[in-house]
Amino acid sequence: MKKRFFALIIVLGFVLIFISTNNLPTVESEHEEELTSLNRMAVKAANLEVKGELAGEKIVLDAGHGGFDSGSVGQNETYEKDIALSTVLTLKDMLEDKGATVLLTRDRDDFVSLRSRTQVASTHRANLFLSIHTDGFEDAEAKGMTTYYYSDQDEIMADTIHTYIFKDNIDTENRGVDFGNYQVLRDTYVPAVLLELGYITNVEDEQLLNTEQFQETVSERIVQGIIQYVTMRTVNNDEHNYAGEGHMIAN
């Protein structure tokens, strides 16, 4: 009887030791809890990340001319290449503030071939391409802003951006949207537009183009136009996908 009693005591002792050991935190369990906590923090941080209206958009900005190619020259020796670059740099900051990834064909006073400019968009699989220029003409009375497109599918983007540029007074003539057989549009296989921001050969336009306020205003309105275009494109794609799904279901 005594032997059975002592055997029972020993068995109970082992059971108690086994239970208490399993309840103690191990190094592995502590590590797993730490990783879970870190993962939760990472997810929370990702959810808190602010995304702008253009998040996910990859946009190429092309500052016309550069280096030995000055472009058109104003009566007060203003170079088109300089206005194009300073405007592009301003536009870049504004687009990035809205969440876009911005690629530049040039970020300094360098010459870049037209072919190289178009390749930036295809190499990096961009969503949009905008080429910034100023106009020039032998008649110094010519003035105003024009937006050009090449393919029919890009006309909507050109119209949208141009409309936003002139939604309020901008102190220059509205020359509208037009077809343009330019290489940077013709050889760029993403939605592309070319903006002539004014006639640098017109004294009034030249003075306006040189002001920081004008460059900021036109950049802000270009951004608004891009946001509107991207929104319309997204809605159209969603409607197309929905219609496609509906057709599949019907079958």
PEZI-V697694 format. One record per pair of residues at least 4 apart in sequence whose C-alpha atoms are under 7 Angstrom apart, sorted by the first residue. I is the first residue (numbers start at 1). GAP is how many residues later the second one is. Records with the same first field share a line. If there is no record, write none. Layout:
# PEZI-V697694
I=GAP, GAP
This chain:
# PEZI-V697694
1=4
2=4
3=4
4=4
5=4
6=4
7=4
8=4
9=4
10=4
11=4
12=4
13=4
14=4
15=4
16=4
17=4
18=4
19=4
20=4
25=4, 5
26=4
27=4
28=4
29=4
30=4
31=4
32=4
33=4
34=4
35=4
36=4
37=4
38=4
39=4
40=4
41=4
42=4
43=4
44=4
45=4
51=4, 48
52=46, 47
53=45, 46, 174
54=44, 45, 46, 173
55=43, 44, 45
56=44
57=43, 44, 70
58=42, 43, 44, 68, 69, 70
59=41, 42, 43, 44, 67, 68, 69, 70
60=42, 43, 44, 61, 66, 68, 69, 70
61=27, 42, 43, 44, 68, 69, 70
62=42, 43, 44, 68, 69, 70
63=21, 22, 25, 42, 43, 68, 69, 70
64=17, 20, 67, 68, 69
65=4, 5, 6, 16, 46
66=4, 15, 43, 44, 45
67=42, 43, 44
68=43
69=42
70=9, 10, 11
71=8, 9, 10
72=7, 8, 63, 64, 128
73=4, 5, 6, 7, 127, 128
74=4, 5, 126, 127, 132
75=126, 128
79=4
80=4, 53, 54
81=4
82=4
83=4, 126, 127
84=4, 48, 49
85=4
86=4
87=4, 128
88=4
89=4
90=4, 126, 129
91=4, 128
92=4, 10
93=4
94=4
95=4, 5, 128
96=4, 5, 6
105=12, 15
106=4
112=4, 5
113=4
114=4, 69, 70
115=4
116=4
118=66, 69, 70
119=4
120=4
121=4, 5, 8, 67
122=4, 67
127=63, 64
128=62, 63, 64
129=61, 62, 63, 64
130=62, 63, 64
131=62, 63, 64
132=62, 63, 64
133=62, 63, 64
134=62, 63, 64, 65, 66
135=61, 63, 64, 65
136=63, 64, 65
137=5, 64
140=61, 62
141=61
142=57, 60
143=30, 55, 56, 59, 62
144=28, 29, 30, 31, 54, 55
145=28, 29, 30, 51, 52, 53
146=28, 29, 30, 31, 49, 50, 51
147=11, 15, 29, 30, 31, 46, 47, 48, 49
148=10, 29, 30, 31, 32, 45, 46, 47
149=5, 6, 9, 29, 30, 31, 36, 43, 44, 45
150=4, 29, 30, 31, 35, 36
151=4
154=4, 37, 38
155=4
156=4
157=4, 72
158=4, 19, 35
159=4, 18
160=4, 65, 69
161=4, 61, 64, 65
162=4
163=4
164=57, 58, 60, 61
165=53, 56, 57
166=4
181=5
182=4
183=4
184=4
185=7, 8
188=4
198=7
199=6, 7
200=5, 6
201=5
202=4
203=4
204=4
205=4
206=4
207=4
208=6
209=5, 6
211=4
212=4
213=4
214=4
215=4
216=4
217=4
218=4
219=4
220=4
221=4
222=4
223=4
224=4
225=4
226=4
227=4
228=4
229=4
230=4
231=4
232=4
233=4
234=4
235=4
236=4
237=4
238=4
239=4
240=4
241=4
242=4
243=4
244=4
245=4
246=4
247=4
